[in-house]
Amino acid sequence: MAEDWRNGGFGLYIHWPFCMAKCPYCDFNSHVSRSIDQKAWLDAYLKELDRNAARTPDRVLKSVFFGGGTPSLMDPDVVAAILEGVGQLWTPANDQEITLEANPTSVEAGRFRAYADAGVNRVSMGLQSLRDDDLRRLGRMHTVAEGQRAFEIAKDCFGRVSFDLIYARQDQTVSAWKAELREALSLAADHLSLYQLTIEAGTAFGDRYERGKLRGLPEDDDAAEMYEVTQEICAEFGMYDYEVSNYAKPGAESRHNQIYWNYGDYVGVGPGAHGRLTMNGQRHATDTWKQPQKWLDAVAAGTGENLVEAVSATEQANEYLMMGLRLTDGIDLQRFNQIGGKPLNPRTLQELEDMGMIKNEKPYLKATRAGRLVLNAVIAELLLD
């Protein structure tokens, strides 16, 4: 148990909380600011990295992920200084993955080359749609042409490039999504994140939906069919669904996100970043202040964290279940039993298997394609009390 995190590995997440504009569907911790003191942010990041390295000694760092917000708004010199510091604090894995999220509106060839020179070797781009009308509806600030141009620049600068698309959008038909997805796959990425539009409380879309003003959302059956055709078309292009919303060519899977899904340890630095860290044989949950200025002030006072809490064995097992069943490979039941100290309910397992929701291929438990369509409900049935 003390070293269970090794099954997933060890990673670092760095949150940059700023965007040029707030998208109406986004419930991430992102903020619009007219001016950003990048030197102050660099100093705070380096201080938090030092503090976290002191409590995770002698670890091999598998991945670094700059998320946001829009990390491609960070000065390349800031990214370079952070990665230089990271390299001095932890031993890098031989195949260390360093990802930076980018929006097409903040892409310049020189800027991307500078990120690559700093050590970034993978970029994840927020294209979101290949239809200009839908980009406007989604509150995006780029056009399709700008997105495609940015993608070509990224391919020239980085060995690995991924991009995101959102489907089940307003007034979108199944046939329209098929055509758009084929166009996306023809761009020759090695990794795609394909998300069904979800309406989150507290977002502009959520408020509009509550007032009955968000019209044209696909019916559940159409959204389910879009998910099915997504699997089929991606498979045609050699992209397999290794996770519910993620598709990759073999070997191009996101190593950082696999740390989450395989329930490894990860440091979370920046406003609203959370982490899971095993210290002295006990896994802890960490969380940080969400407001950017509050986080900066807290770091100056000693720590940006507002929570460091031991996670019980049952909670750990449930977290492993929630993350691991998202993967096509599923979870290792022997590991689950070891983490939680007790097995899943055999009656519930049998019922879900009879319903075609899961496959029990010992020692692995996997959600079927039908189960993945209603994965949250399947997980809710399995969680330990």
N, C-alpha and C positions, 0 to 999 in steps of 0.2 A: 504493500500500500504506500509506503513512504516514497517510493520511486515510481509510482504509477504514471506520473506525467511523462516519463520517458517513452511511453507507448505512443504519444502524440508529438513529442518534441517540444522545443522551446523557441518562442518567437517574441517579437517586439512590435507593438502598434503605437504609432505616433499620430495624434489627432491634431489637424490644422482646422480651426473652427470657422474660417472665413470663406465667404462666397461673394460673387459679384451681385447676385440676386437670390432670393429665396424661392425655390420651386414650389408650386402649390400642392404637390403630392408628398413633399419631403418632410419626414418627422425626425431627421437626424439633427444632431446638435450643431447647427450652422447659423452663422450670423453675418449680416452685412455691415461693414465698417468703412468709413471714408478714408481713414488713415490707420496704418498698422506700423508699429515700431518693431521692425523685424529683428533688430539687435536685441531688444528686450525679450522677444520670444525665443531667440536662440539661447540667450543666457539661461532662461527658465528651463528650456528643454534639457540643456546640458546639466543643469543642477539636478533635475529629476532623474536623468539617466545615471548620474553618479550615485545617487541615493539607492536606486533600484539595483545597480550592479553590486553594491555592497552586501545586499541580502540574497543575491543569486550568484555566488562565486563559483568558479570552475565549471561554468556551463558553456556548451556549444550552441551558438545562436544560429538557428535554422533559417530564419527569415526576418525581414524588416518591412513594415507596411506603413506608408504615409497615406492616411485616410482623412476624410473630411466631411463637410466643407469641400474646398477645392485646393488641394495641396500644390497644384501647378501654379498657384498664385504666390507660392513661396519663392524667395530669391534663390537662385541656384547656389549661391555662396553659402546660404543658410543650410540648405540640404547637404552640401559638401562638408560643412563644419560638423553637422550632426553625425554624418556617417563616419567621419574621421574619429569623432569621440566614441562612437559605438564600437569601431574597430579596435580601440585601445582598451575597452571595458570588457568585451566578451570575445571568446575564440569563435571565429566564423566557421560555419560548416563549409565543406569543400564545394558544395553546390548551393551556397547561400543565395536565396532569392530576395531581391530588394525591389519592392513595388511602389510606384507612385500613382495615385489617382489623378486624372486630368480631365478637364473639360475643353472641348474644341475652341471655346472663346479665348482661352488663355494659352494657346499653343503657338509657339514660334519656333522655327527650325533651330536658331541659335540657342534658345532657351532649352530645348530638348537635348541638344548636343551637350550642353553644360550639365544637365542632370545625368546624362550617360557618363560624362567624364567624372562626375562626383561619385559614381558607383551604382546608380540606379540601373537595373538590368531588365526590368519589366514595367510596363505601363498599362493601367486599366483606364479606358476612356469611356466617358459618359455620353455616348451618342444618343441613346434612348429611343430614337425613331429615325427612319429614313423617309419621312413624309413631312414636308415643311408645315402644312396646316396643323399636324399633330404636335410638332415641336413648339409651335406657338401656343397651343392649348396647354401643353405641359409646362409652359413658362420658361422654356429653354431660350437662350440668347444666341444660339448659333443656327445656321441654316444647314440643310443636308449637304450642300456643296462644301461648306466650311468643315463639316464633320468628316467628310470623305478626304478632304485635303489634309486635315490634321492627322487622320489615320495613316495616310501615306508618309507623312513626315515622321510619325512615330515608328513605322516599320523600318525606315532608313536609319533610325538612331538606336533602336533597342532590339535585342535578340528575341524578346517575347512581348507580344501585344495582345491584350484582351479588350473587349468592349461590351458595354451593357445595352440592352434593348428592353423596352417595356411593351408588353402586349395586353390584349383585352382592354384596349383603350376605348374612349367614347366613339360610338358609331363604327367601330372596326368590325369587319366581317371575317369569317374564317378564311375565305378565299383571298382577301386582301392581306391577311397576315401571312399566308403561305407565300405569296409573291414577295412580300417584303423580307421575309426570312431568307428566301433563296438569294435575294440581292445581297443581304448582309453576309451570308456565307461565301458568296463569290468574292468578297473583299479579302479572303484568305487569312483570316485571323486563326490562331491556334487555340483560342479559348473564347467562349462567349458566356456571359451571364444574362439569362433571359428571365425577366421577372413579370409575373402577372400584376397588373395595376391593382393595388390595394388602397382602400380609402381609410386613412388613419385619422383618429380623433385628434383635434388640435391643429390640423393642417388647414390650408385654405380650401382644398378639395373636401375635407371632412366637414367644414362649416357649410359649404355649398350643398353637400349631400344632405345634411340635416335639414336644410331649408327647402329641399326638393328641387334645387336648382342645378344639380349635376345630372344632366340627362344623357341618354344614349349609351349607358354602360351595358356591355353584353350580358345576356341571360347566362345563368350558371351553366346550362348545357353547352352553350356556345364557347364559354371560357374553358370548359373541360375539354371540348373538341380541339381548341387551340393548343392546349397542353399536349394532347395526343399527337397532333400533326407536328408539333415542335420536336417531339422525340423522333418521329419517322424521318423528317427532312434532315435533321442534324445527323442522323445515322447514315443517310445517303452521302453526306459530305465527310464521313469519317470522324464525326464528332460524337462521342458517347456521353451520356448523361451520368456523370460520376456522382452528382449530387442533385437534389431536387431542382435547382434553378441554374446549374452550372454544367457546361458542356465543353469537352476538350478533346484534342487529339491525344493519343496515348503519350504520356511523358510531359504533357503541357498543363497538367492540373495545377491549380493554385496551391503552392506548398504552404503558404501562410494560412489560408483558410482551412487547409487540412489539419493544421494544428488545433483549430477550434473544434472541427467536426470529430477529430480523433481524441479530443479531450486531453490535450497537452497543457503545458503552462505557457502563459504569455504575460509580459509586462504591458500595461496600458499607461501611456504618458500623454498629457494634454487634457483640455477641458472636456469632461464627460466620458473620458476613456476609462473602461473597466478592465480588470485583469483577473487571472487565476494564477496564484503562485504557491508552490509547495515550499514551506519553510519549516525546518526542524521536524520533518516528517508529517506535517499537517497542511492540507491544501486550504488556502485562504482566498476569499473574494476581495478584490480591491475596487474602489470607485473614486472618482475625482469630482471636484466642483465643476458644474457645467458652464456657468457664466465666465467668459474669457477673462475679464478683469479680476473677478473673484479668484479664479485659478492662479493668475499671475501673482496676486497679492499673497495668496496662501503659500505659493512656492517660495516667495521672498521671506516668508515667516518660518519656513522649514519644510513643508510638504504640501503638494497639491491634492493629496488624498483626503477624502472626507469619510472613508470607510476602509477598514481592514478587519475582516471578520472570518473566523474559522467556518468552514463548510462541513456540515455533518456528513457521515458516511451515506446516509439515505439521500441527502441532497446531492451529493456527488454522483451517486448511481443514477439518479433521475436526470441530472445534467448530461451525463454521458449518453443516456438513452435519448434525450431530446436532440442532442447534436448528432449522435452517431446514426440514428435511423434516417437522417437526411441523406446519408451516403448510400449509393447503390450496394456497396459491400456490407452495409449494416453494422451491427455491433457484435462483439465477441461476448457470448453469454458467460463464459468462464471469467472473463475480466469483470463483467458486470457484477457477478456474484461476489467476486473478491473485493470490489470497491464497496458494495453496499452491505455485504455480510449476509445477504439472503437472496434467493432467486425470485424471478418474476412469477406471478400467480399462474400455475400450470393450466387452470381452468380457463382463465382469460386468454392465454396463449392459444389454447385449442379452439376456443370460440372464434377468435380473430382469424386463425388459420382456416377454419371451416368456411368463413365468410370470404376467403380469398384476399384478405388484407395484408397478411404477413406470410413469410416462408421461414420455417424453422429448419435451417440446414446446419445442424450442429457442427461446430460450436457457434455458428453465426445465425443471427436473427436479422432478417431483411424485410423491409416493406415491399410489397408487390407494386406494380404500376397502379393498380386500382387503389391500393392503400396509400400511395403517395399523393393521390388526388385529395384525400381526406386525412392527411398525415397528422394534423393536430388532434383530430378526434381519436385516431389510433393511439397516439402517444398518451392522451388523457386516460384511456382505458388501462394502459400498462403501468403508469407511474406507481411507485411504491408509496404506501401511506407513511 
